[in-house]
Amino acid sequence: MMAKNDADIIRTDTGSTGRATLLAFDGKERLCGEEAFAHVAGESTVTMINVLLGKRLSELNVTDPTSMKHRKVAIEEDESGRLTAEVAYGDAKKKLHVTALMGMFLAQLKKRLGEETKEAEEVIISLALPPNHAEDPSVERAYREASTIAGIVAGNLFVADATDCLVATYTRKIAGLNPSEREHLEGKHVLLLDMGHTHTTAVVVLVENVTAPGSEISVRKVGVQHDEALGAYHFDLQLFDHFAAKVAGPKIEPGSKKGFRLLSGCERIRKLLSQLGEAQITVEHLAEDTDVSFALKRDELGHLCEGLLGRFKDLLNAALFNAQQDGVTPGTNLGAIEVLGGGVRMQVVQQVVHTVCGQHLPFGFKLDDSAIALGAALLAMQSRAASADAVVTENPIAESAAASVGLTPAEVDAAYANELSMQAQDYEIKQIMAMRNKLESFILEMRSAPGKKHGQSIDRAALNNVLDDAENWLWEAFSDPTSTLEVYEAKHEELQSKAKELCAAYFAAVEVERAAIEKELEEEAVRGAAEREAEGGDDEDHDTRKLKKADRMRLVVKNKEEGTELFKDKNFRPAAARYQKALTHCAKFFDLNKEDEAEVKALKLSLYLNLASCYIKMENWEQVLRNCTDALSIDANSVKALFRRASYFEHKKDWDKALTDLKQCAKLNGATEDKAITLATERIKKHIQNEKNKEKKTWGKLFG
């Protein structure tokens, strides 16, 4: 998960917050995170890369042997003890170091961060490392080497202990409370509990100075325990063994396609049992290509996972025992429990927490799944401020390299060069797909041209022959390695030229109509100027009068209401002119108090939204985007602005951005469902799935 120090979560392109350390190689295409989920059972998909980083194979086979069996891609050691994975990239097999794979993953995060910040300022990247990373310098070394491979400048990289990140975020959260809301924590111990996908961490902190005026709140760690092989995923693995034994026929092998389908079903039923006492799931094509159903009760889940729950109980007791020297006594001096992570949503896990800590302590919700990411950002900024004049070490772990396992400088440089080469290939693939989409859109547009206004002049048969040839060329280009971006661009230009030649009368008529519309707009502008002159010359360039608020507001409302009447009668261009005129008057208020400013701001928001609606009707998409952007600068949570901007992105075939806006609309609406948003979301998802199917078919045929 990525978070900025202002607590803003950096979402993925599709609006998600979490990012699985997952890489899939499909032909010459690389898929990262959620993009790779569809390929999770692929022969060249490496999962949970973070678990492997800085580790030895012998260590993983002892600490987490079951998880290792469920990996599709075999993890091996090279002659120096570094972990590697062999994947198919293009038409060749590549054996890549796990550190290089993490570098690829971090490079994608760096790219997303650049899109978020527009690279307008220096960005400090902070990584939260496992709590036990200090015990093995190989872990931190691997993360630093991966960051270098990703192109992250050493001086802009900060690493932090995940427990320190939790403490930093918790401190910030309680500092934002009113003194009366936090006074009960004075001198108390608080348990911060994180059970994530693959790990569990328990941190006991002592809270002090929460009520003293002017004093800085103190939150100090007094007990820490961490298990890197105890997470929600391990409960799924336990269920896998239970359900696999019930399937008739050949054994369901871990890491096989059927194995992945069953494991996904185990995750679903575990999540259902967090809310229900009993649940049932169906896994498709599991036994001799037939669907298999499974049922489980919550108490059965507890029985099947007794070993895991016992380890969890021991971990909690150990964390509290470590804190005893500070006077913590379970059930008496423990003042609060804060939980995060998907694992703690399981009722069987919560029961263990209450057994150890006492039933009287409810779970708090001051922390969420972004707490560690936010804490990492906060600690980086604090460290940066404290060491502004410090000399940055180019390689902070060079002096401890002898005690750790990692890549040589030459191997890091080679991996970085390889990453740059792959990024260039990624870019070309995206450009080719964009040009293919452009070609397909033009073909689709021209196929419908004979049925449009002025289309009667087109020789439909001749046009269809040209378009059929173009479609056939597109399919043939799939398997032709010489079909570069330049070839696609040349084909697009050739097709446009042929279409304009065949449809000359059609395009001429369309141009005449466009010129007439332009003339109408110019005439409307002249009429508007005359009206402004009749009103006293209050046009946007010459009206410098300092009218009182009431008089100026009268002009704003008058033009807004006229615009609305014109819009209702489908006179969209004149309506837009009236709304624009109203905005011009909004800019000329000068005697406003805070309440007046809020009123004018609300009016401007409404006008921008109305203008966006007008331009959607006129299909002037750049103006749609501009007015939506202006509206969102006033209210970033305007559902109407987000929805209308999604229309712009949909028209531009930027499906991911359209879906992101629509998801935000649904989130802002909460439990209230908007049918238009729901339908648009379903439509965009279909477009995205079609694109994925098309790309898979394209590159499967090209490299198959």
HELIX and SHEET records of a PDB file:
HELIX    1   1 GLY A   33  HIS A   39  5                                   7    
HELIX    2   2 ILE A   49  LEU A   52  1                                   4    
HELIX    3   3 LEU A   57  THR A   63  1                                   7    
HELIX    4   4 PRO A   65  LYS A   69  1                                   5    
HELIX    5   5 VAL A   98  THR A  117  1                                  20    
HELIX    6   6 HIS A  133  GLU A  135  5                                   3    
HELIX    7   7 PRO A  137  ILE A  149  1                                  13    
HELIX    8   8 ALA A  154  ASN A  156  5                                   3    
HELIX    9   9 ALA A  162  ALA A  175  1                                  14    
HELIX   10  10 PRO A  179  ARG A  182  1                                   4    
HELIX   11  11 GLU A  183  LEU A  185  5                                   3    
HELIX   12  12 ALA A  232  ALA A  244  1                                  13    
HELIX   13  13 LYS A  257  LEU A  272  1                                  16    
HELIX   14  14 ARG A  298  LEU A  304  1                                   7    
HELIX   15  15 GLU A  306  ASN A  322  1                                  17    
HELIX   16  16 GLN A  324  ASP A  326  5                                   3    
HELIX   17  17 GLY A  342  ARG A  345  5                                   4    
HELIX   18  18 GLN A  347  CYS A  357  1                                  11    
HELIX   19  19 ALA A  371  ALA A  386  1                                  16    
HELIX   20  20 ALA A  398  ALA A  403  5                                   6    
HELIX   21  21 PRO A  409  SER A  448  1                                  40    
HELIX   22  22 ALA A  449  GLY A  451  5                                   3    
HELIX   23  23 GLY A  455  SER A  457  5                                   3    
HELIX   24  24 ARG A  460  PHE A  478  1                                  19    
HELIX   25  25 LEU A  485  LEU A  502  1                                  18    
HELIX   26  26 ALA A  504  ALA A  534  1                                  31    
HELIX   27  27 LYS A  549  LYS A  568  1                                  20    
HELIX   28  28 PHE A  572  CYS A  586  1                                  15    
HELIX   29  29 LYS A  594  MET A  618  1                                  25    
HELIX   30  30 TRP A  621  ILE A  634  1                                  14    
HELIX   31  31 VAL A  639  HIS A  651  1                                  13    
HELIX   32  32 TRP A  655  ASN A  669  1                                  15    
HELIX   33  33 LYS A  675  PHE A  703  1                                  29    
SHEET    1   A 2 MET A   2  ALA A   3  0                                        
SHEET    2   A 2 ILE A   9  ILE A  10 -1                                        
SHEET    1   B 3 GLU A  29  CYS A  32  0                                        
SHEET    2   B 3 LEU A  23  ASP A  26 -1                                        
SHEET    3   B 3 THR A  45  VAL A  46 -1                                        
SHEET    1   C 3 ILE A  75  GLU A  77  0                                        
SHEET    2   C 3 LEU A  83  TYR A  89 -1                                        
SHEET    3   C 3 ALA A  92  HIS A  97 -1                                        
SHEET    1   D 2 ILE A 125  LEU A 129  0                                        
SHEET    2   D 2 LEU A 157  ASP A 161  1                                        
SHEET    1   E 5 SER A 218  ASP A 227  0                                        
SHEET    2   E 5 THR A 200  GLU A 208 -1                                        
SHEET    3   E 5 HIS A 189  MET A 195 -1                                        
SHEET    4   E 5 LEU A 334  LEU A 340  1                                        
SHEET    5   E 5 PHE A 363  GLY A 364  1                                        
SHEET    1   F 2 GLU A 278  ALA A 287  0                                        
SHEET    2   F 2 THR A 290  LYS A 297 -1                                        
END                                                                             
